[in-house]
Amino acid sequence: MNGGVIALVAAAAVAHATWNLTIKCARTSGTRFLWLTFVVAVIVFAPFGIVSLTTAGGALPLLLLLALGSGILQLGYFRLLQRGYRLGDISIVYPLARGTGPLLSVLFGMVLFGERPGAVALIGAGVLIAGVVVIGLAGGRARFGHNRVGILYGLLVGVMIAAYTLWDANAVARTHLPTLGYFWVSVLVQLVAFAPFALRRAGRTARIARTHWRAVTAVGILSPLAYVLILFAFTLAPVSLVAPAREVSVVLVALGGWLLFTEPHPVQRIVGSIVVLGGVALLAIG
């Protein structure tokens, strides 16, 4: 990968890890919290999204259709992720999700898109995913049994990650739809879909907005920013390389889970983090 792609992926990893840790720190989740973050995202990114849509031309109907599908997949991802965080350790759910997602993305990127990354890059992807699993399974069999529900949700979230990654990569890299406009419509779909639930008892939603406004604002800005950077990376490099490389955020989340939430087994998490970074290095030179 070239320097520009590496910079995009690195910035996205920092933003992605930060908003995941913010959700865990806020100790709140659910439809109302998510909907408020969508409100922030739609407002903040509206100028960029609307201007981008004006460049779609005759492809606008296709953009709207694909963005609708993207929004539905993203809704499934967010719901599963938040439920997983409520029921399991963040340093179990997050790494397993981020390992399963890119593994499936690499495999299906090669099958569906005919991508043929070099041998070094493929080895790097494998090493990176192995490191993610090492972090996620810290604590061995006893840990596995204790976090069975968290592990299940981690795997389910990983499937959703692969689904929306491949869907969106096809939209922006192969169909060549305007990236910012496509993403903005996708977030708008999520906002509209969750509105009936969030506004059913508007007082509760307003209370969350007042109590957790910092977390709502941070997630509402950083979550879309992280993914927009990845969408731009998809236009410059194959999904089979970008999807695994973005998982360097796992290192930051694993360390955050230990330092901020005193989640156990720091040695195994650090070893896994080193393996992840080794995989990223192989991807960079591959």
C-alpha positions in Angstrom: 0.0 0.0 0.0 1.2 3.5 -0.7 1.7 6.2 1.9 -1.6 7.9 1.3 -3.6 4.7 1.9 -1.6 4.0 5.1 -2.3 7.6 6.4 -6.0 7.2 5.7 -6.2 3.8 7.4 -4.1 5.0 10.4 -6.3 8.1 11.0 -9.5 5.9 10.6 -8.1 3.5 13.2 -7.6 6.2 15.8 -11.0 7.7 15.2 -12.7 4.2 15.3 -11.0 3.1 18.5 -11.8 6.5 20.2 -15.5 6.3 19.5 -15.7 2.6 20.6 -14.0 3.5 23.9 -16.2 6.5 24.3 -19.4 4.4 24.2 -18.0 2.0 26.8 -17.0 4.9 29.0 -20.4 6.6 28.7 -22.1 3.4 30.0 -25.1 4.1 27.9 -26.3 2.6 24.6 -29.5 1.7 22.9 -31.6 3.1 20.1 -32.0 6.6 21.6 -28.3 7.1 22.0 -27.6 5.8 18.5 -30.2 8.0 17.0 -28.8 11.1 18.6 -25.3 10.2 17.1 -27.0 9.9 13.7 -28.5 13.4 14.2 -25.1 14.8 14.9 -23.6 13.0 11.9 -26.3 14.1 9.5 -26.0 17.7 10.6 -22.1 17.9 10.7 -21.6 16.1 7.3 -24.6 17.6 5.5 -22.7 20.4 3.6 -20.2 17.8 2.3 -22.8 15.2 1.5 -25.2 17.5 -0.3 -22.4 19.0 -2.4 -21.1 15.5 -3.2 -24.6 14.4 -4.3 -24.7 17.1 -6.9 -21.9 15.3 -8.7 -23.8 12.0 -9.0 -25.7 13.0 -12.1 -27.5 10.1 -13.7 -26.2 7.7 -11.1 -28.2 9.3 -8.3 -31.0 6.6 -8.4 -28.4 3.9 -8.1 -26.6 5.8 -5.3 -29.9 6.1 -3.3 -30.6 2.4 -3.8 -27.2 1.2 -2.7 -27.0 3.7 0.2 -30.4 2.4 1.4 -28.9 -1.1 1.5 -25.8 0.2 3.3 -27.9 2.0 5.9 -29.8 -1.2 6.7 -26.5 -3.2 7.1 -25.0 -0.5 9.3 -28.1 -0.5 11.5 -27.7 -4.2 12.1 -24.0 -3.7 12.9 -24.6 -1.0 15.5 -27.4 -2.9 17.2 -25.4 -6.0 17.5 -22.3 -4.1 18.6 -24.0 -2.2 21.4 -25.8 -5.3 22.7 -22.4 -7.1 22.7 -20.8 -4.4 24.7 -23.6 -4.6 27.3 -23.2 -8.4 27.7 -19.5 -8.9 27.3 -16.0 -7.3 27.7 -15.1 -4.8 25.0 -11.7 -6.4 24.7 -13.5 -9.7 23.7 -16.3 -8.4 21.5 -14.3 -5.8 19.6 -11.2 -7.9 18.7 -13.2 -10.9 17.6 -15.5 -8.7 15.5 -12.6 -6.9 13.9 -10.9 -10.2 13.2 -13.8 -12.0 11.7 -14.9 -9.0 9.5 -11.6 -8.6 7.6 -11.1 -12.3 7.2 -14.4 -12.7 5.4 -13.8 -9.4 3.5 -10.4 -10.7 2.2 -11.9 -14.0 1.1 -15.0 -12.6 -0.5 -13.0 -9.7 -2.0 -11.0 -12.3 -3.9 -14.0 -14.3 -4.9 -16.5 -11.5 -5.8 -14.1 -8.8 -7.0 -11.3 -11.0 -8.5 -8.7 -9.2 -6.3 -5.3 -10.9 -6.3 -3.1 -9.3 -3.6 0.5 -10.4 -3.5 1.8 -13.2 -1.3 3.4 -10.9 1.3 0.2 -8.9 1.6 -1.8 -12.1 2.1 0.6 -13.3 4.8 0.3 -9.9 6.5 -3.5 -10.1 6.5 -3.3 -13.6 8.0 -0.8 -12.4 10.7 -2.9 -9.4 11.5 -6.1 -11.5 11.9 -4.2 -14.0 14.1 -3.1 -11.2 16.4 -6.7 -10.0 16.7 -7.7 -13.5 17.8 -4.9 -13.7 20.3 -6.2 -10.4 21.9 -9.8 -11.5 21.8 -9.2 -14.9 23.4 -7.0 -13.6 26.2 -7.4 -15.8 29.2 -7.7 -19.2 27.5 -10.5 -21.7 27.9 -11.7 -20.4 31.2 -12.0 -16.9 29.7 -13.7 -18.4 26.7 -16.4 -20.0 28.8 -16.9 -16.9 30.9 -17.3 -14.7 27.8 -19.3 -17.1 25.6 -22.1 -14.6 24.9 -19.5 -11.9 24.2 -17.7 -14.2 21.8 -20.9 -15.0 20.0 -21.8 -11.3 19.5 -18.2 -10.6 18.4 -18.6 -13.2 15.6 -22.0 -11.9 14.6 -20.7 -8.3 14.4 -17.8 -9.6 12.3 -20.2 -11.0 9.8 -22.0 -7.7 9.6 -18.7 -5.9 9.2 -17.8 -8.0 6.2 -21.3 -7.5 4.7 -21.2 -3.7 4.8 -17.5 -3.5 3.9 -18.0 -5.5 0.7 -21.3 -3.6 -0.2 -19.7 -0.2 0.3 -16.4 -1.1 -1.4 -18.4 -2.1 -4.4 -20.4 1.2 -4.4 -17.5 3.6 -4.1 -14.6 1.7 -5.8 -16.4 -0.3 -8.6 -19.6 1.6 -9.2 -17.7 4.9 -8.6 -20.4 6.7 -6.7 -19.5 9.9 -5.0 -18.1 8.8 -1.6 -19.3 11.6 0.7 -22.8 11.7 -0.8 -23.2 8.0 -0.7 -22.2 7.8 2.9 -24.3 10.8 4.0 -27.4 9.2 2.5 -26.6 5.9 4.3 -26.5 7.8 7.6 -29.7 9.6 6.8 -31.3 6.2 6.2 -30.2 5.1 9.7 -31.6 8.4 11.2 -35.0 7.9 9.6 -35.2 4.2 10.5 -34.6 4.8 14.2 -36.7 8.0 14.5 -40.0 6.3 15.5 -38.3 4.4 18.3 -36.2 7.4 19.5 -39.2 9.8 19.4 -41.7 7.5 20.9 -40.8 8.8 24.4 -39.1 12.0 23.4 -38.4 12.9 27.1 -36.1 10.0 27.5 -34.2 10.8 24.4 -33.8 14.4 25.5 -32.6 13.3 28.9 -29.9 11.1 27.2 -28.9 14.1 25.0 -28.5 16.3 28.1 -26.7 13.7 30.2 -24.4 12.2 27.6 -24.0 15.1 25.1 -20.2 14.8 25.1 -20.4 11.1 24.1 -23.2 11.7 21.6 -21.1 14.5 19.9 -17.9 12.5 19.9 -19.5 9.3 18.5 -21.6 11.3 16.0 -18.5 12.9 14.6 -15.8 10.2 14.9 -17.8 7.2 13.8 -18.7 8.6 10.4 -15.3 10.2 10.0 -13.5 6.9 10.6 -15.6 5.2 7.9 -15.4 8.0 5.4 -11.6 7.7 5.5 -11.9 4.0 4.9 -14.3 4.5 1.9 -11.7 6.8 0.4 -9.0 4.2 1.0 -11.2 1.7 -0.9 -11.0 3.9 -4.0 -7.1 3.7 -3.8 -6.4 0.1 -2.8 -8.1 -3.3 -2.9 -10.6 -4.2 -0.1 -8.6 -7.3 0.6 -5.8 -5.0 1.8 -7.7 -2.1 3.4 -10.1 -4.3 5.4 -7.4 -6.0 7.4 -5.2 -2.9 7.7 -7.9 -0.9 9.4 -7.9 -3.4 12.3 -4.9 -1.7 13.9 -7.6 0.0 15.9 -7.8 -3.3 17.8 -4.5 -2.5 19.5 -5.8 0.8 20.8 -9.1 -0.7 22.0 -7.4 -3.7 23.7 -5.0 -1.4 25.6 -7.9 0.9 26.4 -9.9 -2.0 27.8 -7.0 -2.8 30.1 -6.1 0.7 31.2 -9.5 2.3 31.4 -11.7 -0.6 32.5 -9.1 -2.9 34.2 -10.0 -5.8 31.9 -7.6 -8.7 32.6 -4.7 -10.5 30.9 -2.7 -7.4 29.7 0.3 -9.6 28.7 -1.6 -11.6 26.1 -3.2 -8.4 24.8 0.2 -6.8 24.4 1.6 -9.9 22.6 -1.5 -9.9 20.3 -1.0 -6.2 19.7 2.6 -6.8 18.6 1.4 -9.5 16.2 -1.2 -7.2 14.8 1.4 -4.5 14.1 3.6 -7.0 12.5 0.7 -7.9 10.1 0.2 -4.3 9.3 3.9 -3.9 8.5 3.7 -6.8 6.1 0.6 -5.3 4.4 2.5 -2.0 4.1 5.4 -3.5 2.2 3.2 -6.0 0.3 
